[in-house]
């Protein structure tokens, strides 16, 4: 069969590991590079690619690669060339590519022979050729990876984000700092500052706030830029900012200042939307969308100023928001691969125990939204070795307990909370991770699913036995030095609801004794408010949650936010909102986990969720709360679902799959491209 389809291929995960190392090492603090503090893996420097072909006639192929390569045809090395004619018949092609700097990658194009994901790859071929040119031995071959690098002139290493030049909305000389010019770009943004036709030296101070940009001693990021020989246009390293303050040294000059806004492209026609009768909520949704777009770069990062890294706990929320905004499945896969890295496992993901468990959960979430079983099968061996690492570190009760080299995070809290010993919260995440392993084992055709499910049930029973208080109607905090710490927090209790560990009676008790109890310490980060509000929505408290959104996310807007923050404490005021980690501007004012209204409004108000993987079947249970009307779109892998609802009617149009629209006791079946409605 003749075809012209060809694409670059590489060893699975190597592109993400290589790109992730570049990505995670871009962070700077006051001009100094600031690498991540966890192990960074490298790509395999030699990779063999292999495929068998049966040709009806001769085929002339052209070979491109990133690195140096050799080519074996039917086990016989060929003289180095870029073009070969392969005679008709059955043939085995093997190419070894070596590249120390970038992931070894291969592109072959002929009439019939071409590289694609049907090729196999290995980093340890264990292959040798005898004196007759016959190949012996075997290697660990896996399907090669590919993406959209379909041109020989655009190999994987050429990948970059889109950029678009933007200009500041104002330039002023501040009365408090008259030696320079303060540029305001109007809202939080991310990209490359351009100082046009610079001669001499300038000092550049960036700020997510006006105060930060003008505080030369304490601003988090800065640059010193020189052009001593000729005027030029200078393109600096990427930064997060709204404000930029520039001071000229003696004799320096420049013509203008602009920026190249850096962004991951998305299809507006295949993007989620939300609009309703409450303009504050509309602004909240739009600002959340802006926040997620800014933190969606080569990977899903945490914050665009700090840390600019991929963190598993941040990323799992970004994935879920993404499914209701742009449905960028490729960025999800890139981030999951990059976070996991390579074997052997020597530490938890990001060194954080809870972040390891979120990594497992993110794979099952991805499958449920995409039905991409091939990705689950690709990740399965690394899921097994990571779970083996976890199980090897359990205590004598088979529970997860922090070791000296572990970070137990949970959340940033403003109240006393020990994070040592055996935390109930961590065990609940562990149970869910084991359940994920059981489900994914079936997808990967691994017969250990029964073992993982048995372990999940065993630990769930242990959690109930050790931590549940019939008197308090709550899960208690931890066991420390053999003693029960009876502190009650929302963390284990809301995850018991979210992950289905609580019975219906226990769930009702937890809602009253913990989640709705004003005596329980409040959560002050958007990170855990994501889960708190989801638990309330699952209980049907959409009206209450809308008010929580107005108070919490609306509070940030009232403080002048143009993207949502790492943390918000309503009792703080002024520059108190900018400080964190003991630094006056340490807080990230554009943090991915602040964008959770996208997910909550899409799943629990528009009410859309898949009930079979990849939206083959789905359910729509819209809920207005106290709104008069709402309308919106939810993207699916290959289409859109549109919902309109007011106090009397709901209308739905889906362009793929089949589903059910459920309002109260009314249910209507949905078919692709056939509008349905319910009057109630």
N, C-alpha and C positions, 0 to 999 in steps of 0.2 A: 504494500500500500504506500503510495507516494504522499509525503507530507512535507510541509515547510516549517512546522512548529518546532522551535528550539528555544531553550532557556538555559541560563546559568544554573549549575547545581553545585552543592557543597555538602560536607558532612553535617548531619542534623545537629543544630544547636551551636555550631561553631561561629556562624555569622553573628548570632545574638551575643555569644560570649565576647567576641572581638569588639563588636559595636558597643556592648555594655561597658567594657573597660574604658573606651574613649568617653562614653557618656558619663560614667560615674566619677571620672577624674577631672571633670571640668569645673567642679566646685572650687571657688576661691573665697577666702576671707581676708579682707584688707590687702588684696593683691597677692597673697600667698596661696599656692595650690593646696587643696585639702582633700586627699583621697579617702575613700571609704575605709572603715576599720575592720572589714571582714575579708576573708580570703578571696582573691580574684584569680580565677582560672584563666587558662590560655587555650586557644584553638589547637587542634592537632596539626602539626607542621607538615606531615606527610599523609596524604589520603589517596587511596586507590579507588577508582571508579570502574565499574564493570557492567557489561550487558551483552547478551547473546542476540544475534540477529540472523534472520533467514532472508536473503536477498534474491529477488527474481531476476535482477540484472545488476551489472556493476554500478557502484555508487561512489561518487567522488565527495569526500568530506573535507571541511575546513575546520581546524582545531584552534581555539583560543583558550588561554588559561591564565589564571592569576598565579604566577609562580613559574618554576621550571617543571618540565614533565618528560616522561618517557611513555612510549606507546607500544603495547604488545598486541599483535594480531594472532589469534590462535596459539598463544604462548610464546611467540617469537618476537623479540624486540625489533622494532623498525628503525631505520636510519632517521635522525631528526629532520623533521619537515613540518610545515603547517598544513599541507594538503596531501591527502592520500586517496588512492583509488582502491576500493574494496571490491574484489571480484564477486560475481554471483555465487550463491551458496550459503551454507551455514557457517557462522563465524562467532568467535568470542573476542570482544574488545576489552582490553584492560589498560587503563591509563593511571600512572602514579604522578601526583602533583605535589611538589614541595614548595612551601612558602613560609618563611619565618615571620614575616611582617603582617601578613593578612591571611584570612582563611583560604586554603587551597580551593580553587573553584575552576570549573570546566564548562566550556561551551563548544558544542560540536553541531555543525549543520551540514546536512546533505539532503538528497532527495528523499531517502527513507530513513537513514541513520540520523538521529538528532538526540541531544541531551534533554532529559526531562525527569520527572520524579519517579519514573519506572526504572531508572538506573539504580544500581546498588553501590554502596560506599562502605569502606572499612578503613580504620586507622592502624590495624595490625593484620596484615594479609597472611602471614605465616605461609607464604607461597614460594616455591622454588622451581626452577626450570632445569630439567635434565639435559644430557648432551644431545638428545633427539628433539629438543624444543618442546617437550611435553610438560605441562604444568602439573604440579602435585601440591597437596596440602589444602588447607582451607582457612578461611578467616571469618571474623564476625561481621557479616554483611548486613546492612540495614538500608531501607529505601533512602535515596539521596533527598536532600531538601532543595526546594526552589521557591521562588516568589514571582515577582513581576519583572525581573531583569531579563528581558527578552531580546536585547540588542547586544551584539558582540562588543560594541563600544561603550556599554554601560554595565560594567561588572559590579558585583555586590559591594566592593569597596568604594564605589562612586556614590553610594546612597547618601542623600542629604535631604533636609527639610525644605519646604518652599519658603521663600522670603518675599516680602512686599514692602517697598519704601513707604514710610509714614513720617509725618512732620509734627513737631510740637505745636500745641495750641497756643502757647504763649512763651515769651522770653522776657524776663524782668531782672533788674538789678535789685536784690533784696536790701532793704535798709539795714538789716542786721549783719549783712555780709557784702558790702559794696565793692569788694575786690573782684567779683566774678559775676557770671550770669546764671540764673536759674531757669532751666527749661522744663516746662510742664507738658507731658504728652497726653494729658486729659484723663487717663485711666491707667490702671495697672497693665503692664505689657511686658513682652519678653522678646529679646532679639539682640541685634548688633548695632551699637551706636556708630554713627558715621560723622566724623569731623572733616568737613570738606576743605581741601586746599590748605592744610595745616603747614605752617612754618614755625619752627621753634618747639617749645615744650609747654604742654598744658596739663593740669591736674584735674581729674574727673572724679566726682563723688556721686554715687547713685543712691537713690532712696525710693522705697515703696511709699514713703510719706515725705512731705515737705521738710519736716523736722530732721529726718534721717539724712537727706541729701545735703542739708546745710550744716550738719554736725560733722565736721571734717575729722575730728578725733575719734568718733565712735561709729560712723556709718559702716555697715557690714561689707560693702564692696566699693572698690575704687580702682582707678587706673592712672598711670603716668604715661603720657604719650608724647613722643618726640619725633620731629622731622627736621634734621639739621642741615640737609643738603639741598632739598628742592621741595616745593609745595606738592602735596599729594592728598588724595582722598583716603582717609584711614578707616578701616573696618575692624573694630575691636572684637574681643571675645564676647560671646553672648552673655547677657546679664538680664536680671529682672529689675524693673524700675517703673515708676511713674514720673519721678523728678530726676533731673540730672543737673548738678551744679558744676560749672567749669571755670577754673581760674587759669589765667595766662601768666607764664613767667615773663620776665623782661624780654622784649623783642619778639614775642610770639604773636602770631596772627592766624586767623582762619576765616573762611567766608561764610560758612553756614553749618548747621547741625540738623541731622535727620536720624532715622533708624531704619534698619531692615528688620521688619517684624517677621519672626520665625514661627512657622506653624505646620502642623501635620494636615495635609489636604483632606477634605471630606466632601461627600456628595450631599448638597443641600436638599435634593429631591428624595434622598433616602435617609433623612434625619428626623429625629423626634421633635415635637413641638408641644407646647402647652399654653393655653390662654383661658382666662376665666373672668368672672365678674368682679374679682378683687384685684385692683391694680397693684397693690403691694405684693401680692403673691405672684403676679406677672413679672414684676421686677426681680423678685427672689429667684424665679425660675430662669430668667434671662441672665442674671448674675451668676447663678450656679453653672449655666451652660458656658459662660465665658470662662469661669474658673476651670472647668474640666478641659476646655479647649486649650487653655494656656498650659496646663499640666500634662497634656497629651503631646509628647514630642516623639523622639525615636522610640521611647518607651513611656509607660505611665510613670511619671515621677511624683514625688510627694509635694514639694514646693518649688517654685521657680527661682526663688532667691536662696533658700536654705531648706532642705539639704541638696536638692537637685539630684537625688539618688533614687533608685528603685527600692522601695520597702514593701515587703509582702503584705503587711497589714494595711497600708495605704492602697496598694494596688488592687486588692480584692474588692475594695469598695469602688475604685475607678472602673473595674471591669463591669460591675453591676450597673453603675450609672451609664457607662458607655452603651450597654445593651438597650437603654432607653433613649439615647441621644444619637450617636452616629453609627453604632454597631460595627466598630472597627475590629473585626475578629483577628486580623493580622497583628495589630498592636497588642492584643491580649496574648496571643501565642508567643510573640517576641518577648514580652515581659516575663511570662511564666518560664520560658526556657532560660532567659538570662538570670533570673533569680535562683534557679536550681543549680546552674553551673554543671560541674562534672563530678564523677566519682574519683577517688573515694570521698565519702562524707566525713568531714572532720569537725563540723559545727552545725548548729541550727541555721536555718535560712536567716540572713542578716544577724546571726548570732542570737536570735530571739526565739524562745520556745514557742510562744503563741503564734509567731509569724510562720513557723514551720507548719503548724496545723492549718493556718489559713491558706498556705500554698496548696495543700492537698484539696481543700474545699474548693479552691478556685478552678481546679481541673474539672470537677463534677459540675460546677456551675456552668462552665464553658460548654461542656457537652450538652447540658440540658437546654441551653439557648441556641446551640448550633448543630447538634447531631453529628459533630465531627469525630467519628470513632477513630479515624486514622491518627488524629493527634493524641488521643488517649493511649492508643497502642504505642505510639512513638515515646510518650513519656513514661509508660508503665515500668520499664526496667529501673528508671531513676526514682519512681515512686516506691518501688520495692526496697531499694537500698537506703532510701531516706527513712522509710518506716522501720527497717531493720535497725538503723541507728537509734531511733526513738525507743524501740522496745529494749535494746541493749542497755539503755540508761534508766530503765524503770527501777523503782525501789522494790523492797521485798514483798510489798502488796501488789506489785505489778502496776503501780501508778507513777505518773511523771512528777519528778521532783527536781527543782533547779540544782544544777551542779555548779561548782565554782566558776566554770567557763561559760555559763549560760547567762543570758539577760532575760529576766522575767519582766515583761513590760506591762501588760494589761492596758494601762492608760496613764496619762498625766492626771494626777489627782491633787485637789486642794485640801484634802483631809488626811489624817494619819491612816496609813494602810500598809502593813507589812507585806512584802512580796517574797518571803522565804518559807521553806517548808513545802508541804503538799497543798497547793491551792486548788480549791474546788473548781474555779474558773478554768484552769488548765486541763483538768480531767474531763470536763465537758467538751472542750475542744478536741481532746484526744479521742474521746468516744466518736465524735463526728468524723474525725480523720480516718479512724478504723472502718466506719461505715462507708466512707468514700472508697476506701481500698476494696471493700467487698463488692461494691457496685462496679468499680472500674476493672476488677479482676474478671468479671463476667464479660465486659466489653473486650478485654484483651485476651479472652479465651485462656485464662489462667485458672486452674482448678482450686486455688487457695481461697476462693471467695468465702467458703464456709468457715475457714479458720478465722479470717478477719471479722466476720459477722459475729462469730462466737466470742471473740475477744471484746468486741464492742459491747455486747450484751453483758459480759462478765464485769467489765469496768463500770458500765452504767449501773448495775446492781450494787457494786461497791460504793459508787458515789452516793447513791440513795441511802445506803446503810450508814456511811460515815458522816455525811454532811447535811442530810435533810432533818429539819427540826419540826416535829409535829406541833410543838408548843408555839414556835415562832412562825410557823407556816412559811418557811423560807429555807434556802440552802445557805449554810454558814460558810465562813470565809476559807479557813485553812486548818491544817494540822501542823503545829510547830513543836518540834522536840517532843513528839508523842502526845501533846496536849491539843485539844480542840480550841481553836480561836473562834469565839462565837460572834465575831463582827458580822454584820449583815450589810452587804453592798448590792448594788443593782447588777453587777457584772455577771456572776454565775447564774443569777436568777433569770435575767432576761435571755441568756443563751440557752438555759434549760427550756424556755418557751420556744425560742427560735429553732432549736435543733430537735424539738419533739421529745425531750427527755422527761418532761412532766406530764402526768395524767391530766385529764380535763379538770378534775377537782383540784389538783395541785396548781394548775395554771390559774384558775380563778382565785385561789388563795394567794398565790404570788402576786397577782395583779393588785390585790387589796393591801396585802401586808408589806409589799416592797415597792412595786412600780408606781403606785398611786399614793404612797405613804409620804407625806411631807417631812417626816422625821428621818427618813433615809437620806444620806448625803447626796447632793445633786451631782450630776455629770456636767462638766463645763467645757468639754471638747466636742467639736462636731464629729470627731472620730467615733466616740461611743454613743453620741446622740443619734447617729445613724441607726444603731441597733435598738436603742431605747425606743425611738419613735416607730420603728418597724414593729416591735412587740406590741405597742399600743394600737397600731393599725390592724394587726392581726386580731386584736380583741374588739375591733369595730369602733374604735374611738377616734374616727377621722376628724370629727369636729374639734375635739381637744387638740389633736396634732396640728391642725391648721393654725390654731391660736399659738401653739408652741413655735411654729414656723414664723408667724408674724412677730412674736416677741424676740426670738433668738436670732434668726437670720435677718429679720426686719431691723433688729437692734443694730446689727453690723451696718446695714444700709444707712440707718439714721446717724451712725458715726462717720459716714462718708465713704464706706467701703465700695470699691468698684470690682472687687473679687472677694471671695470668702476666705476667712482666716483659719489659721492653725488652731486657735483657741479664742473663745470669747467669754468674758466674765462681765455680765451686765452691771455689776456694782462698781466696776472700774470706770475711770473717766480720763479724757485727754490722752496724754502721752503714756499713761499706764497701759493702754491697749497695745502699745508698740513693743513693750518689754517682755522678755522671756529668757530663761536660762541665765539669769543674772546679768543680761546685757540690755542696754536701753532700746535696741532695735533688733533683738534676737528673734522676735516672733515673725513667722512667715505670714504675710498678708494675702498670699494666694496659695492655698493649700488644697490638694485634691480632695481630701476627706471633708472639706467644707461644702462640697457640691451635692450632698445627698438628697436635697429636694427633687432633683431630676429623677432619681430612682423611686422615691416615695410617691411622688405625684403620678409617675407612669404606672407603677405596679398597684398602688392602693387607692388611687382616685380614678384615673382612667381605667384602672382595674385589669390590666393585661398581663398575662403570664402564660408561658408554654406549659401544657400538660403532657405532651410527648416531645421528645427531643427535637430541637430545631423548628418548633412551631408547626410540626406536622398536625398536631392538634393543640388548641389553646382555649383558654377560658377568659371571659371578660366579665368582671363583677364591678362595675363602676360605682363610685360613692361620692356624692357631692359634699358631704359634711355640711357646713353652713353656707356654701356657695349657692348663688342663684342659677348659674350655668357654667359649663366648661366645655372646651373642645380641645382635641389634640391628636397627635399622631405618634404611633410607636413603631419603630423599624423592626423588621424580622429579617432572617437571613437573605430572603430574596424578594421581599415586598414590604408593604405597609399596612397598618391597621389604623383606621380613622374612627374616632369616637366623638359624638356630640351629645350633650346631655343638659337638660334643664329640669325644673321641678315636676314636669309632666311627661317628658318624652326622653327616649334615648335612641340614637341611631348609630349604626356601625357599618363600615365597609372595609372588608379585608381583601387584599389582592393575592393572597396565597393561603394554603392550608385550609383546615376546617375547624370550627370551634363552637362554643356555646356562649351566648349572651344570657347572663343570669341577673335578674332584678327581683329581690324578694323571693316569692314562690313561683315566679314566671321564668321559663327557660325557652330560648329560641335557638335553633341550630343556625350556624353561619357557614356559608359556602363561599369560595373565592369569587370575588367580583360581583356578588349579589348583595345589595344593601338590605339590611334588616332593621326593624324598629320595634320598640315596645312602648306602649302607653301605660302609665301606671298612676 
